[in-house]
Amino acid sequence: MFKRAFELKESRGTVITDKEDALDVAFASIQRNREALENYSKNNPRFLSSLKPVRVPAEPLVAKLMAETATKACVGPMAAVAGVLADLAVKDMLNTGCEVAVVEDGGEVSAVSNVPVDVGLAAGDAPLSKRFGFRLKDFPIGVATSSGCFSHAVSFGDAEAATVFCSNAGLADAAATAVGNVVKGNDYQTAIQRGIKLAFSIKGVEGVLIIYKGFVGTAGKIPKIIKVDP
């Protein structure tokens, strides 16, 4: 396997593959789609700032996918940016003939693989952060986590982690933001249930895990939980 970290402006992550040239393809994909998004947003600045769904553009593809998935989750398009970039990179990697294509962008994971893939859950300084993770076996899969406590991304909730599983990372990214936004308040169990209910109101969400004030709630199809050595 080949593994390489990358950093491109605000995009930071890791690529794993069984074919070395697919690494360069992934980086080129992220750079190309970031540039397309930047060029589009120059004439459409609301696309970057809106916290609600916006009109879905015909192009570029990255903006189109972001707007589509954000509409499903009823959030702004930037809530899906990392996941969509990861999905597009995986798609380009698969065109090289590789059988393992895993892209983690800012904590959001898009993966297609013929072998299991282990991912850890990071939630800042929360007690459970980097203590457990998931063994991914069913592909394609997207995994995304939103936090109201430990992330630079905008969240209106207070969850340590709201992790969503979908068939693609773009939708998982947008849905995790939506779920994280509603997990708040002093009734911790009710807050978690509210997040779970919202998650499954979004078409395409397959599973959700929420950590809030020491409580953990799960629902739907969750990959096998594994212990992670911090």
C-alpha positions as CSV (number, residue, x, y, z in Angstrom):
1,M,0.0,0.0,0.0
2,F,1.0,3.6,-0.6
3,K,0.1,6.4,1.8
4,R,0.8,10.1,1.6
5,A,-0.3,13.2,3.5
6,F,-1.2,16.3,1.6
7,E,-1.8,20.0,2.4
8,L,-3.3,22.4,-0.1
9,K,-4.5,25.7,1.3
10,E,-7.3,24.7,3.7
11,S,-7.4,21.1,2.5
12,R,-5.3,18.7,4.6
13,G,-5.6,15.0,4.6
14,T,-4.2,11.6,3.6
15,V,-4.5,9.4,0.6
16,I,-4.1,5.6,0.7
17,T,-4.0,3.4,-2.4
18,D,-2.5,0.2,-3.9
19,K,-1.2,1.9,-7.0
20,E,1.4,4.6,-6.5
21,D,0.5,6.8,-9.5
22,A,-3.0,7.1,-8.0
23,L,-1.5,9.3,-5.3
24,D,-0.6,12.0,-7.8
25,V,-4.0,11.6,-9.5
26,A,-5.7,12.3,-6.2
27,F,-3.7,15.4,-5.4
28,A,-4.2,16.7,-8.9
29,S,-8.0,16.1,-8.6
30,I,-8.2,18.0,-5.3
31,Q,-6.2,20.9,-6.7
32,R,-8.2,21.1,-9.9
33,N,-11.5,21.0,-8.2
34,R,-10.5,23.5,-5.6
35,E,-9.5,25.9,-8.3
36,A,-12.8,25.3,-10.1
37,L,-14.6,26.1,-6.9
38,E,-12.6,29.2,-6.2
39,N,-13.2,30.5,-9.7
40,Y,-16.9,29.9,-9.5
41,S,-17.2,31.6,-6.1
42,K,-15.6,34.8,-7.4
43,N,-18.8,35.5,-9.3
44,N,-21.0,33.7,-6.7
45,P,-19.7,34.8,-3.3
46,R,-22.9,33.7,-1.6
47,F,-22.0,30.1,-2.4
48,L,-19.2,30.4,0.2
49,S,-21.1,32.1,2.9
50,S,-24.7,30.8,2.8
51,L,-25.7,28.6,5.7
52,K,-28.8,27.5,3.8
53,P,-29.2,25.6,0.5
54,V,-28.5,27.6,-2.7
55,R,-29.4,27.2,-6.3
56,V,-27.7,24.2,-7.9
57,P,-25.4,25.3,-10.7
58,A,-24.9,23.2,-13.8
59,E,-21.1,23.6,-13.5
60,P,-18.5,23.2,-12.2
61,L,-19.1,19.7,-11.0
62,V,-17.7,20.3,-7.6
63,A,-20.1,23.2,-6.9
64,K,-23.0,21.2,-8.4
65,L,-22.4,18.2,-6.1
66,M,-21.9,20.4,-3.1
67,A,-25.1,22.3,-3.7
68,E,-27.1,19.1,-4.3
69,T,-25.9,17.3,-1.2
70,A,-26.3,20.4,0.9
71,T,-29.9,20.8,-0.3
72,K,-30.7,17.2,0.9
73,A,-29.4,18.1,4.4
74,C,-30.8,21.6,4.4
75,V,-27.4,23.3,5.1
76,G,-25.1,25.6,3.2
77,P,-23.0,24.2,0.3
78,M,-19.7,24.7,2.1
79,A,-20.8,22.0,4.6
80,A,-20.1,19.5,1.9
81,V,-16.8,20.8,0.5
82,A,-14.3,18.4,2.1
83,G,-16.5,15.4,1.4
84,V,-17.2,16.2,-2.2
85,L,-13.5,16.9,-2.9
86,A,-12.7,13.5,-1.4
87,D,-15.4,11.8,-3.5
88,L,-14.1,13.3,-6.7
89,A,-10.5,12.4,-5.9
90,V,-11.6,8.8,-5.3
91,K,-13.5,8.7,-8.6
92,D,-10.4,9.9,-10.4
93,M,-8.2,7.4,-8.6
94,L,-10.3,4.5,-9.7
95,N,-9.8,5.5,-13.3
96,T,-6.1,4.5,-12.9
97,G,-7.2,0.9,-12.2
98,C,-6.4,0.9,-8.5
99,E,-8.5,-1.3,-6.2
100,V,-7.9,0.7,-3.1
101,A,-8.8,4.4,-3.2
102,V,-9.1,6.1,0.2
103,V,-9.1,9.9,0.6
104,E,-9.3,11.6,4.0
105,D,-9.9,15.4,3.6
106,G,-10.2,17.3,6.8
107,G,-11.4,14.3,8.7
108,E,-14.0,13.3,6.1
109,V,-13.4,10.0,4.4
110,S,-14.3,8.6,1.0
111,A,-13.3,5.0,0.3
112,V,-13.6,2.3,-2.3
113,S,-11.5,-0.8,-1.5
114,N,-11.2,-4.5,-1.9
115,V,-9.8,-4.9,1.6
116,P,-11.0,-3.6,5.0
117,V,-10.0,0.0,5.9
118,D,-9.7,1.1,9.5
119,V,-10.4,4.8,10.4
120,G,-10.1,6.4,13.8
121,L,-12.5,8.9,15.3
122,A,-10.9,12.2,16.4
123,A,-12.9,14.7,18.5
124,G,-10.3,17.1,20.0
125,D,-9.8,16.6,23.7
126,A,-12.9,14.6,24.3
127,P,-12.3,11.5,26.4
128,L,-13.2,9.1,23.6
129,S,-11.2,10.9,21.0
130,K,-8.7,8.6,19.2
131,R,-9.8,5.8,21.4
132,F,-11.9,3.9,19.0
133,G,-12.7,3.8,15.3
134,F,-14.4,1.9,12.6
135,R,-13.5,-1.1,10.3
136,L,-14.9,-0.3,6.9
137,K,-15.8,-3.3,4.8
138,D,-18.8,-2.3,2.7
139,F,-17.9,0.0,-0.2
140,P,-18.3,2.7,-1.5
141,I,-18.6,4.5,1.8
142,G,-18.4,8.0,3.1
143,V,-17.7,8.9,6.7
144,A,-17.9,12.4,8.1
145,T,-17.8,13.9,11.6
146,S,-19.0,17.3,12.8
147,S,-18.1,18.7,16.2
148,G,-19.5,21.7,18.1
149,C,-16.5,21.7,20.4
150,F,-13.3,20.9,18.6
151,S,-13.6,21.9,15.0
152,H,-12.9,25.1,13.0
153,A,-16.0,24.5,10.9
154,V,-19.2,26.2,11.8
155,S,-21.6,24.3,14.0
156,F,-24.6,25.5,16.0
157,G,-24.6,22.5,18.3
158,D,-22.5,21.3,21.2
159,A,-21.8,17.6,20.3
160,E,-18.3,16.3,20.8
161,A,-18.9,14.3,17.6
162,A,-21.7,13.7,15.2
163,T,-20.5,11.0,12.8
164,V,-22.6,10.0,9.7
165,F,-22.2,7.1,7.3
166,C,-23.4,7.3,3.7
167,S,-22.4,5.8,0.4
168,N,-20.5,9.0,-0.4
169,A,-18.5,11.5,1.7
170,G,-20.2,14.6,0.3
171,L,-23.6,13.7,1.7
172,A,-22.1,12.4,4.9
173,D,-20.3,15.7,5.3
174,A,-23.4,17.8,4.8
175,A,-25.6,15.5,7.0
176,A,-23.0,15.4,9.8
177,T,-23.2,19.2,9.9
178,A,-27.0,19.2,10.0
179,V,-27.0,16.6,12.8
180,G,-24.4,18.4,14.8
181,N,-26.3,21.6,14.6
182,V,-29.3,20.2,16.7
183,V,-27.4,18.3,19.4
184,K,-27.5,20.8,22.2
185,G,-29.2,21.4,25.5
186,N,-29.1,20.1,29.1
187,D,-31.2,17.0,28.3
188,Y,-28.4,15.0,26.8
189,Q,-30.3,11.9,25.8
190,T,-33.1,13.9,24.2
191,A,-30.5,15.9,22.3
192,I,-28.9,12.7,21.0
193,Q,-32.3,11.3,19.9
194,R,-33.1,14.6,18.2
195,G,-29.8,14.3,16.2
196,I,-30.6,10.7,15.3
197,K,-34.1,11.6,14.1
198,L,-32.8,14.4,11.9
199,A,-30.1,12.1,10.5
200,F,-32.7,9.6,9.2
201,S,-34.8,12.4,7.8
202,I,-32.0,12.9,5.2
203,K,-32.4,10.5,2.3
204,G,-29.2,8.5,1.9
205,V,-28.0,8.4,5.5
206,E,-27.2,4.9,6.5
207,G,-25.9,5.2,10.0
208,V,-25.1,7.8,12.7
209,L,-23.1,7.9,15.9
210,I,-23.3,10.8,18.3
211,I,-21.1,11.6,21.3
212,Y,-22.5,14.3,23.7
213,K,-21.6,15.0,27.3
214,G,-20.3,11.5,27.9
215,F,-23.3,9.8,26.3
216,V,-23.1,7.9,23.1
217,G,-26.0,7.1,20.7
218,T,-26.0,5.0,17.6
219,A,-28.6,4.1,15.0
220,G,-28.7,2.4,11.6
221,K,-25.9,0.7,9.8
222,I,-22.7,1.3,11.7
223,P,-19.4,-0.3,10.7
224,K,-17.7,-2.5,13.2
225,I,-16.3,-0.4,16.1
226,I,-12.6,-1.1,16.8
227,K,-10.2,-0.1,19.6
228,V,-7.6,2.4,18.5
229,D,-4.2,2.9,20.2
230,P,-4.0,6.7,20.9
